Amino acid sequence: MKYQIKQMLAQSPPGGAIVNTSSVNGLGGTPMGSLYSAAKAGILGLTKSAALEYGARGIRVNALVAGAFDTPMLANAIHKSTGGNPEAREKAVDNFKSMIAAGRIGNPEEAGQVIAWLCSDAASYVTGHSMIADGGLSARFR
C-alpha cells in the first residue's frame, strides 16, 4: 500500500481504490493457525486505518475477507491435514462443505468479482469495509 498510495496521491486528480486480502481466519482464532489468524486480523486493522487516513484524499481502502476458495493453498491445507489419503481427503472436503451455508467451496472467480466491485464506481461510497465472501461459513459466528 505504501507505493500504491504514493502513486494515487500523485495522480491528477488524486485517488483510487485498494483492496487488501484477508481471511475469515482473521475474524477469530484458528486451531494451529495463530500466526496466520493474527496476520489476517492485522490486515483488517491496517485496511481500516488507511481508509480513515486517506479517505478525504480520494483513496478508498477495503478488504476482501475470503472464506474457502478452490485454490492451491486450500488443496495443500487439506492434503496436509489428511496425510494425502484420498478417502480422508474426500471426507474432509465433505465435512468442510457442510459448514458452509452455500454447501460448496467457492470459485476463485467469485472472489475476483467481489474485488472488481469494490474497485468499481458502484462502490464509490464504500471504504474501510471488510467484505466477507465465504458462502456463509462465518455466518453462525458473527
Buried (B, 14 or more C-beta within 10 A) or exposed (E): BEEBBEEBBEEEEBBBBBBBBBBBBBBEEBEEBEEEBEBBBEBBEBBBEBBEEBBEEBBBBBBBBBBBBBBEEBEEBBBEEBEEEEEBBEEBBEEBBEBBEBEEBBEEEBBEEBBEBBBEEEBEEBBBBBBBBBBEBBEEEE
